[in-house]
Amino acid sequence: MSDKRARISSDRYWDEKHPKAEITYAGRPLPGRGENYKMDVRRFIWADDVVLWKWLERAEGVTQANNVGGDVLARAVQSYIRAAITYTSDSTVTTGTPEFWQFPVETVKRMRGDCEDGAILIVSILRMLGIPAGRIRVAAGMVLDQRGGLGGHAWACYRRYTDEEWIPLDWCYHADSHVEIATRKPLRERAEYQHGNDIWFSFNDYFAWSHKRTQSVSGRVRTSL
């Protein structure tokens, strides 16, 4: 099988491994109404945006890595987001809404965000810079936190070119941007991520997938199979 046919086969396998689902997020208030509205989680991934492009022009290391692409670019974006964005909990967001998801431009304007905000930004930037949708997505599920307890988390998940394995591109909990992409353990071997077996859902700008048959996550995200 040619390399191109193998990639197409791999893309199709991962697109169909988990059931596609209508996953909505209802944590953003409608201006002037005091009520939250539902939106498709895929709309959080901005694969082309003029404001983000302007911000990226000043992203040291990312522009050079974009000339190489692939795994080098994925690591450069992860490294840059880790250095540029300050991790902060949702409680600091002035809306008072728990589990508040920011759009990518909101994260770069505030220069801070929760785990999902950085993950959404990483996926958006990599899509803008040409990484195929089939290789990048946001994943949410249970992981071991820094104290060894289980907790909910969101991270960017990337299928590397070297061996087609999925690896986390985490910017906060278990950040490993100092490690070359090719030498990292794949997600299925990472105990801190429950070997990838406790993911609730994942999404990019094309599809959303339900990994668990759950109807609600934290009261904000709902899955319809």
Short mmCIF file of the C-alpha atoms (twelve columns), coordinates in Angstrom:
data_MODEL
# 
_entry.id   MODEL 
# 
loop_
_atom_site.group_PDB 
_atom_site.id 
_atom_site.type_symbol 
_atom_site.label_atom_id 
_atom_site.label_alt_id 
_atom_site.label_comp_id 
_atom_site.label_asym_id 
_atom_site.label_seq_id 
_atom_site.Cartn_x 
_atom_site.Cartn_y 
_atom_site.Cartn_z 
_atom_site.pdbx_PDB_model_num 
ATOM 1   C CA . MET A 1   0.000   0.000  0.000  1 
ATOM 2   C CA . SER A 2   1.341   3.457  -0.904 1 
ATOM 3   C CA . ASP A 3   1.995   6.052  1.795  1 
ATOM 4   C CA . LYS A 4   -0.894  8.169  0.517  1 
ATOM 5   C CA . ARG A 5   -3.334  5.252  0.572  1 
ATOM 6   C CA . ALA A 6   -2.125  4.278  4.038  1 
ATOM 7   C CA . ARG A 7   -2.778  7.823  5.316  1 
ATOM 8   C CA . ILE A 8   -6.263  7.854  3.809  1 
ATOM 9   C CA . SER A 9   -6.994  4.477  5.385  1 
ATOM 10  C CA . SER A 10  -5.711  5.704  8.744  1 
ATOM 11  C CA . ASP A 11  -7.768  8.902  8.531  1 
ATOM 12  C CA . ARG A 12  -10.909 6.904  7.789  1 
ATOM 13  C CA . TYR A 13  -10.222 4.495  10.652 1 
ATOM 14  C CA . TRP A 14  -9.881  7.274  13.240 1 
ATOM 15  C CA . ASP A 15  -12.845 9.218  11.869 1 
ATOM 16  C CA . GLU A 16  -15.013 6.121  12.340 1 
ATOM 17  C CA . LYS A 17  -13.506 4.532  15.469 1 
ATOM 18  C CA . HIS A 18  -15.908 6.371  17.773 1 
ATOM 19  C CA . PRO A 19  -19.492 7.330  16.935 1 
ATOM 20  C CA . LYS A 20  -19.938 10.826 15.585 1 
ATOM 21  C CA . ALA A 21  -22.302 12.823 17.756 1 
ATOM 22  C CA . GLU A 22  -24.065 16.157 18.052 1 
ATOM 23  C CA . ILE A 23  -22.178 17.660 20.990 1 
ATOM 24  C CA . THR A 24  -23.274 21.033 22.268 1 
ATOM 25  C CA . TYR A 25  -21.904 23.443 24.843 1 
ATOM 26  C CA . ALA A 26  -24.225 25.660 26.874 1 
ATOM 27  C CA . GLY A 27  -21.965 27.778 29.043 1 
ATOM 28  C CA . ARG A 28  -21.992 31.152 27.277 1 
ATOM 29  C CA . PRO A 29  -24.625 33.729 28.246 1 
ATOM 30  C CA . LEU A 30  -26.773 35.418 25.629 1 
ATOM 31  C CA . PRO A 31  -26.075 39.174 25.834 1 
ATOM 32  C CA . GLY A 32  -28.874 41.065 27.544 1 
ATOM 33  C CA . ARG A 33  -30.883 37.933 28.289 1 
ATOM 34  C CA . GLY A 34  -29.135 36.409 31.303 1 
ATOM 35  C CA . GLU A 35  -29.493 32.903 29.919 1 
ATOM 36  C CA . ASN A 36  -27.039 30.521 28.303 1 
ATOM 37  C CA . TYR A 37  -27.424 29.304 24.754 1 
ATOM 38  C CA . LYS A 38  -26.373 26.041 23.095 1 
ATOM 39  C CA . MET A 39  -23.730 25.931 20.411 1 
ATOM 40  C CA . ASP A 40  -21.970 23.239 18.405 1 
ATOM 41  C CA . VAL A 41  -18.571 22.512 20.020 1 
ATOM 42  C CA . ARG A 42  -16.957 22.380 16.566 1 
ATOM 43  C CA . ARG A 43  -17.501 26.140 16.264 1 
ATOM 44  C CA . PHE A 44  -14.854 26.724 18.926 1 
ATOM 45  C CA . ILE A 45  -12.151 25.639 16.465 1 
ATOM 46  C CA . TRP A 46  -11.221 28.616 14.289 1 
ATOM 47  C CA . ALA A 47  -9.343  27.266 11.280 1 
ATOM 48  C CA . ASP A 48  -8.998  30.691 9.637  1 
ATOM 49  C CA . ASP A 49  -9.234  34.042 11.396 1 
ATOM 50  C CA . VAL A 50  -7.584  37.384 10.584 1 
ATOM 51  C CA . VAL A 51  -7.082  38.364 14.243 1 
ATOM 52  C CA . LEU A 52  -5.334  35.080 15.046 1 
ATOM 53  C CA . TRP A 53  -3.189  35.437 11.929 1 
ATOM 54  C CA . LYS A 54  -2.009  38.851 13.144 1 
ATOM 55  C CA . TRP A 55  -1.223  37.383 16.568 1 
ATOM 56  C CA . LEU A 56  0.711   34.522 14.984 1 
ATOM 57  C CA . GLU A 57  2.943   36.952 13.093 1 
ATOM 58  C CA . ARG A 58  4.534   37.739 16.465 1 
ATOM 59  C CA . ALA A 59  4.735   34.111 17.618 1 
ATOM 60  C CA . GLU A 60  8.452   33.495 17.926 1 
ATOM 61  C CA . GLY A 61  9.458   30.003 16.808 1 
ATOM 62  C CA . VAL A 62  6.115   29.141 15.238 1 
ATOM 63  C CA . THR A 63  6.768   30.945 11.946 1 
ATOM 64  C CA . GLN A 64  10.086  29.162 11.464 1 
ATOM 65  C CA . ALA A 65  8.583   25.788 12.377 1 
ATOM 66  C CA . ASN A 66  5.782   26.361 9.889  1 
ATOM 67  C CA . ASN A 67  8.393   26.182 7.121  1 
ATOM 68  C CA . VAL A 68  9.093   22.604 8.246  1 
ATOM 69  C CA . GLY A 69  5.557   21.615 9.213  1 
ATOM 70  C CA . GLY A 70  4.305   18.342 10.646 1 
ATOM 71  C CA . ASP A 71  5.625   17.167 14.005 1 
ATOM 72  C CA . VAL A 72  8.080   20.068 14.303 1 
ATOM 73  C CA . LEU A 73  5.234   22.539 13.921 1 
ATOM 74  C CA . ALA A 74  3.032   20.696 16.433 1 
ATOM 75  C CA . ARG A 75  5.732   20.890 19.083 1 
ATOM 76  C CA . ALA A 76  6.477   24.553 18.336 1 
ATOM 77  C CA . VAL A 77  2.827   25.546 18.764 1 
ATOM 78  C CA . GLN A 78  2.513   23.570 22.006 1 
ATOM 79  C CA . SER A 79  5.700   25.223 23.333 1 
ATOM 80  C CA . TYR A 80  4.564   28.700 22.366 1 
ATOM 81  C CA . ILE A 81  1.114   28.393 23.959 1 
ATOM 82  C CA . ARG A 82  2.640   27.015 27.144 1 
ATOM 83  C CA . ALA A 83  4.987   30.005 27.369 1 
ATOM 84  C CA . ALA A 84  2.556   32.703 26.217 1 
ATOM 85  C CA . ILE A 85  -0.715  31.789 27.954 1 
ATOM 86  C CA . THR A 86  -1.132  31.834 31.726 1 
ATOM 87  C CA . TYR A 87  -3.218  29.031 33.188 1 
ATOM 88  C CA . THR A 88  -6.124  30.316 35.262 1 
ATOM 89  C CA . SER A 89  -9.354  28.755 36.473 1 
ATOM 90  C CA . ASP A 90  -12.802 29.649 35.169 1 
ATOM 91  C CA . SER A 91  -13.552 31.423 38.459 1 
ATOM 92  C CA . THR A 92  -11.508 34.414 37.238 1 
ATOM 93  C CA . VAL A 93  -13.803 34.964 34.237 1 
ATOM 94  C CA . THR A 94  -16.076 37.923 34.931 1 
ATOM 95  C CA . THR A 95  -19.227 36.188 33.641 1 
ATOM 96  C CA . GLY A 96  -19.375 34.083 36.810 1 
ATOM 97  C CA . THR A 97  -20.185 31.075 34.627 1 
ATOM 98  C CA . PRO A 98  -18.539 27.824 35.770 1 
ATOM 99  C CA . GLU A 99  -16.847 25.832 32.979 1 
ATOM 100 C CA . PHE A 100 -16.731 28.874 30.706 1 
ATOM 101 C CA . TRP A 101 -15.108 28.112 27.338 1 
ATOM 102 C CA . GLN A 102 -13.310 30.946 25.582 1 
ATOM 103 C CA . PHE A 103 -13.103 31.433 21.850 1 
ATOM 104 C CA . PRO A 104 -9.504  31.425 20.550 1 
ATOM 105 C CA . VAL A 105 -9.382  35.195 20.094 1 
ATOM 106 C CA . GLU A 106 -10.594 35.708 23.676 1 
ATOM 107 C CA . THR A 107 -7.747  33.557 24.959 1 
ATOM 108 C CA . VAL A 108 -5.099  35.506 23.038 1 
ATOM 109 C CA . LYS A 109 -6.606  38.839 24.090 1 
ATOM 110 C CA . ARG A 110 -6.684  37.831 27.768 1 
ATOM 111 C CA . MET A 111 -3.424  35.845 27.483 1 
ATOM 112 C CA . ARG A 112 -4.826  33.426 30.043 1 
ATOM 113 C CA . GLY A 113 -7.313  30.585 30.208 1 
ATOM 114 C CA . ASP A 114 -8.300  27.195 31.566 1 
ATOM 115 C CA . CYS A 115 -7.164  23.832 30.167 1 
ATOM 116 C CA . GLU A 116 -9.777  23.698 27.394 1 
ATOM 117 C CA . ASP A 117 -9.018  27.271 26.306 1 
ATOM 118 C CA . GLY A 118 -5.378  26.456 25.594 1 
ATOM 119 C CA . ALA A 119 -6.329  23.158 23.937 1 
ATOM 120 C CA . ILE A 120 -8.851  24.886 21.673 1 
ATOM 121 C CA . LEU A 121 -6.236  27.503 20.781 1 
ATOM 122 C CA . ILE A 122 -3.581  24.886 19.945 1 
ATOM 123 C CA . VAL A 123 -5.965  22.971 17.676 1 
ATOM 124 C CA . SER A 124 -7.138  26.194 15.994 1 
ATOM 125 C CA . ILE A 125 -3.592  27.365 15.280 1 
ATOM 126 C CA . LEU A 126 -2.478  24.003 13.905 1 
ATOM 127 C CA . ARG A 127 -5.524  23.902 11.637 1 
ATOM 128 C CA . MET A 128 -4.777  27.447 10.449 1 
ATOM 129 C CA . LEU A 129 -1.190  26.422 9.680  1 
ATOM 130 C CA . GLY A 130 -2.240  23.470 7.555  1 
ATOM 131 C CA . ILE A 131 -2.327  20.437 9.864  1 
ATOM 132 C CA . PRO A 132 -5.171  18.242 8.516  1 
ATOM 133 C CA . ALA A 133 -8.300  17.973 10.657 1 
ATOM 134 C CA . GLY A 134 -7.844  14.204 10.817 1 
ATOM 135 C CA . ARG A 135 -4.610  14.669 12.774 1 
ATOM 136 C CA . ILE A 136 -5.712  17.073 15.490 1 
ATOM 137 C CA . ARG A 137 -8.603  17.360 17.924 1 
ATOM 138 C CA . VAL A 138 -9.552  18.499 21.416 1 
ATOM 139 C CA . ALA A 139 -10.080 15.613 23.848 1 
ATOM 140 C CA . ALA A 140 -11.838 15.830 27.220 1 
ATOM 141 C CA . GLY A 141 -11.862 13.187 29.919 1 
ATOM 142 C CA . MET A 142 -10.438 11.986 33.205 1 
ATOM 143 C CA . VAL A 143 -6.722  12.256 33.927 1 
ATOM 144 C CA . LEU A 144 -4.462  12.098 36.951 1 
ATOM 145 C CA . ASP A 145 -3.788  15.571 38.278 1 
ATOM 146 C CA . GLN A 146 -0.527  16.797 39.775 1 
ATOM 147 C CA . ARG A 147 -1.546  15.424 43.197 1 
ATOM 148 C CA . GLY A 148 -2.305  11.964 41.815 1 
ATOM 149 C CA . GLY A 149 -6.085  12.278 41.983 1 
ATOM 150 C CA . LEU A 150 -8.503  11.852 39.102 1 
ATOM 151 C CA . GLY A 151 -10.075 14.945 37.611 1 
ATOM 152 C CA . GLY A 152 -11.617 16.275 34.435 1 
ATOM 153 C CA . HIS A 153 -9.251  17.768 31.870 1 
ATOM 154 C CA . ALA A 154 -9.098  18.860 28.235 1 
ATOM 155 C CA . TRP A 155 -6.058  18.701 25.974 1 
ATOM 156 C CA . ALA A 156 -5.076  18.845 22.325 1 
ATOM 157 C CA . CYS A 157 -4.533  15.387 20.857 1 
ATOM 158 C CA . TYR A 158 -2.307  15.013 17.793 1 
ATOM 159 C CA . ARG A 159 -1.638  12.060 15.466 1 
ATOM 160 C CA . ARG A 160 2.058   12.319 14.676 1 
ATOM 161 C CA . TYR A 161 3.510   11.578 11.272 1 
ATOM 162 C CA . THR A 162 6.373   9.358  12.441 1 
ATOM 163 C CA . ASP A 163 4.219   6.363  13.403 1 
ATOM 164 C CA . GLU A 164 0.561   7.512  13.247 1 
ATOM 165 C CA . GLU A 165 0.264   7.340  17.051 1 
ATOM 166 C CA . TRP A 166 -1.888  9.806  18.989 1 
ATOM 167 C CA . ILE A 167 -0.043  11.901 21.554 1 
ATOM 168 C CA . PRO A 168 -1.219  14.672 23.904 1 
ATOM 169 C CA . LEU A 169 -0.147  18.241 23.150 1 
ATOM 170 C CA . ASP A 170 -0.855  19.356 26.696 1 
ATOM 171 C CA . TRP A 171 0.022   22.910 27.673 1 
ATOM 172 C CA . CYS A 172 -0.770  22.803 31.406 1 
ATOM 173 C CA . TYR A 173 -1.381  19.587 33.399 1 
ATOM 174 C CA . HIS A 174 1.241   17.295 31.880 1 
ATOM 175 C CA . ALA A 175 3.084   19.631 29.553 1 
ATOM 176 C CA . ASP A 176 6.037   17.974 27.804 1 
ATOM 177 C CA . SER A 177 6.933   20.443 25.065 1 
ATOM 178 C CA . HIS A 178 10.605  20.013 25.974 1 
ATOM 179 C CA . VAL A 179 10.448  16.463 24.560 1 
ATOM 180 C CA . GLU A 180 10.735  15.750 20.842 1 
ATOM 181 C CA . ILE A 181 7.429   14.612 19.334 1 
ATOM 182 C CA . ALA A 182 8.953   11.417 17.891 1 
ATOM 183 C CA . THR A 183 10.275  10.225 21.271 1 
ATOM 184 C CA . ARG A 184 7.144   10.783 23.354 1 
ATOM 185 C CA . LYS A 185 5.104   7.867  24.637 1 
ATOM 186 C CA . PRO A 186 1.822   7.544  22.738 1 
ATOM 187 C CA . LEU A 187 -1.450  8.275  24.490 1 
ATOM 188 C CA . ARG A 188 -2.226  4.561  24.887 1 
ATOM 189 C CA . GLU A 189 0.896   4.179  27.043 1 
ATOM 190 C CA . ARG A 190 0.373   7.272  29.200 1 
ATOM 191 C CA . ALA A 191 -0.988  6.227  32.601 1 
ATOM 192 C CA . GLU A 192 -1.628  9.843  33.595 1 
ATOM 193 C CA . TYR A 193 -4.158  10.027 30.748 1 
ATOM 194 C CA . GLN A 194 -5.711  6.680  31.708 1 
ATOM 195 C CA . HIS A 195 -4.148  5.269  28.512 1 
ATOM 196 C CA . GLY A 196 -6.790  7.203  26.577 1 
ATOM 197 C CA . ASN A 197 -9.530  4.899  27.872 1 
ATOM 198 C CA . ASP A 198 -11.431 7.506  29.888 1 
ATOM 199 C CA . ILE A 199 -12.066 10.174 27.258 1 
ATOM 200 C CA . TRP A 200 -15.613 11.526 27.317 1 
ATOM 201 C CA . PHE A 201 -15.670 13.209 23.928 1 
ATOM 202 C CA . SER A 202 -13.411 14.798 21.316 1 
ATOM 203 C CA . PHE A 203 -13.855 17.254 18.469 1 
ATOM 204 C CA . ASN A 204 -12.247 19.321 15.749 1 
ATOM 205 C CA . ASP A 205 -13.765 21.730 13.239 1 
ATOM 206 C CA . TYR A 206 -15.142 18.872 11.109 1 
ATOM 207 C CA . PHE A 207 -16.487 16.255 13.516 1 
ATOM 208 C CA . ALA A 208 -17.340 15.586 17.146 1 
ATOM 209 C CA . TRP A 209 -17.115 12.109 18.646 1 
ATOM 210 C CA . SER A 210 -18.650 10.538 21.727 1 
ATOM 211 C CA . HIS A 211 -16.209 8.156  23.438 1 
ATOM 212 C CA . LYS A 212 -18.520 7.481  26.376 1 
ATOM 213 C CA . ARG A 213 -22.289 7.129  26.278 1 
ATOM 214 C CA . THR A 214 -22.830 10.140 28.465 1 
ATOM 215 C CA . GLN A 215 -25.549 12.695 28.035 1 
ATOM 216 C CA . SER A 216 -24.066 15.480 30.147 1 
ATOM 217 C CA . VAL A 217 -20.601 16.551 31.250 1 
ATOM 218 C CA . SER A 218 -20.423 19.124 34.069 1 
ATOM 219 C CA . GLY A 219 -23.918 20.297 33.128 1 
ATOM 220 C CA . ARG A 220 -22.492 22.312 30.214 1 
ATOM 221 C CA . VAL A 221 -21.704 19.791 27.485 1 
ATOM 222 C CA . ARG A 222 -24.355 17.471 26.101 1 
ATOM 223 C CA . THR A 223 -24.010 14.562 23.706 1 
ATOM 224 C CA . SER A 224 -26.708 13.354 21.347 1 
ATOM 225 C CA . LEU A 225 -25.816 10.081 19.599 1 
# 
